[in-house]
Amino acid sequence: MIDIKLIRENPEKYKSACKNKNVFADIDRLLKIDGELREVKQKLQEIVTEKNAIGKSIPKLDDSEKKEALGKLAAIKDEESEFSEKVKVLEPEFNHLLMHVAQPADEDVPLGKDDTENIEIRKEGSVREFDFEPKDHMQLGLELDMIDMERGVKLAGARNYFLKGDGALLHWAVLRFAMDYMTEKGYVPMAVPLLMRDHAMRGTGYFPGAEEQTYQMERDELSLVGTSEVPVTAYYMNEILAGDQLPKKFVAMSSCFRREAGAAGKDTYGLYRIHQFDKVEQVIICENDNEQSDKFHQEILANSEGVLKALGLPYRVVNVCTGDLGRGQAKKFDIETWMPSRNAYCETHSASKFYDFQARRMNLRYKDPRTKKNVFCHTLNNTVIATPRVLIPIMELYQNADGSITVPQVLREYIGGKEIIK
């Protein structure tokens, strides 16, 4: 959420931000309602001041003056009730409109309409050249009895699957390696609830905007999370942290659920775009300082790159353009890992920087030890690893001519020491 004072000062900046991000927000209507609301609240304050003054004077008045003062007080209370009702009408619309305003992207974010205009920063690792006809992950998974898509669809519908045998073990190995990697770096591990109330979804910026992608349990007023970013970032919601205890660094492993609404016919083959997956997510809550945010943005990116390098997977890093940014993201780096069957680098990680956008929504603050004031925190998050999507490059890049798969060195201890899946 944006500080309304900043929108008042420079509405065109936020109109441009919404346009560049392909997000609709009625800034003019917001400012109109804001002006009306401020007038009504000012009038209410004047009424309260006058009411208090009359109340204090009544004991000192004679009977006739007291009767007149009580009559005036009754009239003022009626006026107060009228203006209070106006606030009740205006405030919900004001909050609704404010929730839709996009955060402006950083100046070094490329201007673009969608992910086709993201800018490559660098490539890491070399793409394998095969001296035999390689198979894709589904061929390998079926032949090695690692994946059963047919029964997943039979029981749960399209974009569902079973991982079995070495497929399940490889899936868990990736997650456990990623968790160990992050905890060794000092990130606090968390196991989180997967059903969230709407205020947590709104607080982290998923509502409004991602309702169509979310599995919602209307009967219980809960939603299944699409990422553990939601419970971890909202962990301290409506709290004031001690400034000298920042930054807070967390890593969480959870299942994630996405409806993939609007993705009919898109990426339907294999394990790339599915409804349920598991992810290790890193979240940082830090002080309200842009330089600190930039530093931690590089840190969470480096953490994910470290995992991919340890797995021996070639990837590239891209600076995500404005049209591919979310409403609250000031800047985002995507990591795209090479997938032979898709003959492309494909997204596997997203490192996002929000400044105080999420914290304002969540009322997440800290007491600055220097000024003793309560200040909104900054928040950042990034995927450490998401599986089974990352199994696509692992299986395809580590396959052998005989149809077997070599287990990456760093995963072998998590899969019983097995070196080859055959």
N, C-alpha and C positions, 0 to 999 in steps of 0.2 A: 504494500500500500504506500502511496505517495503522501508526503506532508502537504496538506492543502495550501499552506502558505507558499510553497514553491510553485504550485499551479497558479495561484493568484498572481504571483510575481511575473510568471512567464508562461502563459497558457499556450502560446505557439510552440514552445519547446515540447510540450506534452502531446499536442496535436500531431506534431511531426513524429514523435516516438511511436504513437499508436499507428500512424500511417505506415511507417517503416517496418513495423512488426506485424502488419496485417491484422491489427486488433481494433475492434470498434469500441470507442468510448465517447460519450456525448459531453465534451468538455464545456461547451457553452451552456448546456442545461445544468451541469454540475455547478458552474460558477453562479448561475441565476439562483439556484436553490440555496447555495452557500450564502449568497447575499441576503436572501429572505430569512434564512435561519439565523444569521448573525443579528439582523434587525430585531427579530422576535426575541432572541435571547437577551439582547441589550434592553429591550422593553421589559422583559421579565425581571432583569436585575434591578431596573429602576423601580418597578412595582414592589419588589421585595424590600428595597431600601426605604421606600415611602411607607410601606406597611409596618416595618420595624420602628420607624420614627413615630408613627401614630400610636403603636402599641406601647411605646415607652412613655408617651405623653399622657395617656389616658388616666393613670392614677393621680396626676396633678391637676386635672380639670374638674370644674364644678359640674353639677348634674346636667345642665342644659348643654354645656360644651361637650360633656362626655357622650351625651345622646347623639349629638351631631358627628362626633368623631367615630362612634360605633357604626353609624350609618355609612359614613365615608369608607370605613374599613370593610364593611360588607360589600360595597360597590367595587372596591379594589380587589377583593378576593374573587368576585365574579370575573373581573377583568383578567386576573391572574390565571383563573381556570381556562378562560378562552385562549390565552396565549400559550398555555401549557398544552392544550389540545393541538394547537398549530405546530408546536415542536414535535409532538407525537406523529403528526402527519409528514412533516418535512424531513425529520431525521432519518427514517428508513430509506427514503428515496435518495437522500444525500449519501448515505453509506453505500447503497447499491451502486450509485454512479461512480463513487470514488474507488470502489473495488475493481472497476473495469479499466482504470487508467493504467497504461503501461509505463514501466520504468524506462527512461532513455538509455540506449546502449552507450557503452564507452566510445570515446572518439576513435579508437583504433579498431572498432568492429566494422567489417566491410558492409557496405550498403548492398542489399540483394533481396530478391523476391522469395527464394526458397533454397533448399539444400544444394541445388545445382550450382549456386553461386558462392558456396563456402570456399575459403581460400586456404590452400595447402601451405602449412608452415614448414614441415619437413617429413621425410620418410626415414624409417629406422628398420634395419634388417634387410636381408636379401630374399627376394621371391624365389622359391624353389622351381627349378626346371626339371621336369620328369623325363627319364629315359624309357618310360613305359606309359601306356594309356592309363591315366589315373581314374579312380572311381570317385563318385561324390559321397558325402557322408551318409546318405540314405542307403546307397548300395552297400557300402561298408557295414553300416549298422545292421542291415538285414542279414547279410551273409555271416556276420560274426555274432548274430543274435544279441545285439546291443540295444536295438530300437524296435518297438512295435507300434507303428502309427495306426495300423488298421484297427486294432482293438481299442486304442485310445479314442479314435473317432467313434467306434461302435458304442462305447460306454459314455462318452462325454461330448460328442459332436466335433465339428471341424476344428482344426488347429489344436488338437489334443493328442497325447502320445503316452507311451510307456517307455521308460528306460529300464533295461534289465541286465542282469549279469554284469559284465565288465562295463557296460554303458552306464549303469547306475553307480558303479564303483568309481569310474572316471569322473562322473558328475560330482560326486561327493569329494573326491580327491582335490578337484579344482577349488571347491569352496573352502575346504579345510586348509589348503596351502595358502589361499588368499587371507584367511583369518589369521593364521600364524604370522604371515608376512607383516600384517598391519599391527598386530599386538606387539610384535618385536620392535616396532617403531614408536610404541607408547600410546597407541590409540586404545581407548577403553572399549572392550567388547560388550555388545548388548544383544539380548534376545528380546524381541519386541512383540506387542500385540499387533495383529494384522487387521483388526476391525477398528475403524476410527469414527468418532463422532464428527459431524459436519464442521464444528468450529476448528478442529485440527486440520481438516481438508481446506477450509477457507484460510486458516492461518498460514499454511505453507504455500498458498497460491494455486492449489489445484481446483478449488471452487472459487468463483465461477470460471468455467472454461473447459474443464475436463470431465464434466458430468457424463457425457456420452461414452467416454472411455472407461468409466468406473462401474464396477459391479456394486450396485446400491441395494441395501437391505432396508427398504422403506418401512417395513413393519417394525423394525428395531431401531430405525434412524441411525444406521451404521453403514459404512462403506468398506469394502475390501481394498487394501492399499495396493497401488501399482508400484510402490517402492518403499523401502524402510526409511527413506528420507523423511517421510511424513511423521511417523512416531518419534524418530530420533530428534529431528529439528524442533518438534513441538514438545519435547520432553520437559522443558522449563517454561512452558507457556504461562503467561500471567505471573511470572516470578521476577524478582530483582536479584541478580547474581552479584557476588563480590568481584569488583574489577580486578583485584590482584590474583583471582583464580582463573582468569582467562589467559589463553584460549582453552576451550573445552574441545577435546578431540575424541570422536567416537567411531566405532566400526560395528556394523550390524549385519547379521546374516538372516535373510528371511525369504519366504516364498512371496511372489509378487503376482498380481492378477490384472490383466488388461483386456477389455472387451474387443479392442481392435475395430471399433465401429468405423465404417467408411473405408475399411481395407479389403472389402470383398474382391476377390480375384487378384490381390496384390501379395506377392511373396508367399504363395500358398504351399510351395513345395518344401518339404523337410521341416527343420527345426528353427528356421530363421525368425518367423513371425508367428508367435503362439500366444495362447491365452494365459498360461501359467508357467512361471519359471522361477529360478532361485537366483538371488543376487547378494553379493557382499557390497555394502555401501559405506562410504566414509563421509562424515559430517564434521565441519568445524564451526564453532560459535566463537567469535572473537570480538575484540573491542571495535568501536566505531571509528575506524581509521582506514582510509583508502589504501595507503601503502601496505598496511598489515593485510588487508584483503587481497591485494595483488600478490603479496608474498605467499600467502596460504593457497591462492589459486594455483600458483606454480608448484607448490608442495603436493597438493592432491593430484595434480596432473602427473608429477614425477612418480608418485606412489603407484599409480596405475601402469605407467610405462615400465616401472621396475618389475611388476608382475608379468607383463607381456614379454619383457626381455628374458626373465627367468624361464618362461615357458618356451622361449626360442621362436616366437611368432613375429613375422614381419608386419609392420603397421605404419600408418601415417597419422600425423596430427593436423587438424584443420581448425582455422579460426572461423567460427560459425557466423554467418551473415545475419543482418537484422531480421529478414523475413523468416528465418529458421529459429529465432530466439523465442522463448516463452515470455509471457507478460511481465514476469518479475526479474528475468535474467538481465544483468547488465553486460555480461560477457560469458561466452561459453566456448570451451575447446572440446571438440569431438575427437575421439581416437577411433580410427577405422582399421580393422585388421584384415589382412589379405585372405580371401576365401577362393581357392582354385575353381570350385564348381560355379561360382558366380563371376569369375574372372574379373574381380574388382576388390578394392578396399571397401569394407562395409562396416557400418557403425557398431561398435561394441561398448563404448564408454562415452559419457558426457560429463564434463567438469564445469560446474556452474557457479557463478559469483552473483550474489543478490544485494550486496550492501545491506541496508536496513529494511528492505522491502518486506521480507517475511517477518522480521522482528516487530515491525509496526503492526502488522496484522495480528500477531500473536501476543502483543504487549510484553515482549521479552526484552528486559533491560538489565543494565548493570550499574552499580554505583561507581562512578569514576573516582579513584582514590585521590586525584589531584584537586578536582573541583568540588567533590562531594555531591555532584548532581547525578540524577538517574538518567542514563543515556541508552538509546536503543542499540542493541548488538548488531553486528554483521554476521551473516551466515553464508556458508559455502557447502557444496556437496559434489561427490563424484562417485561413479561406479568404480569399485575395485575389480570385480569380475562378475559377469552374468552368464549363467549356464542354464539351458544347454546351447545357447547361441555360440559360445566360445568353443564348444565341442566341434563345431563345423570346421574351423581352421585346424584345430588340433588333430582331428581324425584324418582330414584330407592332406595336410602337410606332412604328417608323420606316417603315412601309409607306405607299404612296401609292395614290390612287384608281385609277391605271392598272395596279396590280399590281406596280409596281417598289418597291424598298427604298432609302431614302436611307442612305448609310453615315455613322455618327456621325463628327463632325469629327475626333476624336482618333485614329480608326482609319484614316483615309484614307492617311496616309503608310506604313502597314503593308500596304496593299492596292493599291500602285502608283498612288496618287493618285486612285483611282476614287471618284466622288461618289455615283453611282447604280448599283444592281444592277438590270438589266432584261433 
